[in-house]
Amino acid sequence: MSMEGKICIITGANSGIGKATAIGLTKLNVTLVMLCRSKERGEEAQKEIIELTGNKNIDLFICDLSSQKEIRNFVPEFKSKYDKLHVLINNAGVMLSKRDISIDGFEMNFAVNHLAPFLLTNLLLDVLIKSAPSRIINVGSAAHRMGKIDFEDLQRENKKGRPMGLYGSSKLAMTLVSYELSRKIENSNVTVNVVHPGLINTNLGRDRSSTSKGFARKFFKSPEIGAETSIFLASSPEVEGITGKYYAKKKVKPSSKESYNEEYAKRLWDISLEMTNL
């Protein structure tokens, strides 16, 4: 599948896996839309990617994904400039071990890793369907296996538990609604898949201890390796029409047992609609 001229949005495209994915796709001559929180870091990365790839079709929008208002402001801005969207990569994420609350009053891991891609995807769905065949790629994590969906306590307010519990639960929520979306838009020629990028050394766990950061530097893989499966899912003809799957190392793998619970997925979908005022 030629990617030339295809319009791709990548969230969190200025560092780590997002930036490596942006570089990989820009080399395939896509028109890249970077969605970044920091204007300064976004502009720096945009300039660097243009210099590196020679592709000048790189656009930058500033949006803090922890704010639903900012997501709602971005979408009409994007649509006023572009009438097509072929690939949406929901890559941006946070991994916070300490409890933090978003501007909208949600636990921060849940707000950024689950509610933000849910809202953004739903608001862009009309243009994705109009541009079909198109692809939605949600960057998940194997940590979803450590997560739990407790409908009485979705924000895990009453959980002391492990730090990975907050992060893992937000990635499990994302995986459940990704599968639910793939069922809802089954015949639209828009595919939805989840990617586990692997254990990658990025600034994701920036509030970790220096020991665990040192461990990550030594044993975790580079962002380039982390980006490979996202690039493959965005561009490969091999995956045309494949939807509702979980990928790692460019192969379909099983996700956790809980992630396939359709009753949970439907219920979480409806709750997420309420939480995002959709």
Summary of the structure (lengths in Angstrom):
residues: 278
radius of gyration: 17.3
end to end distance: 33.8
largest distance: 51.1
contacts: 941
relative contact order: 0.15
helix: 48%
strand: 16%
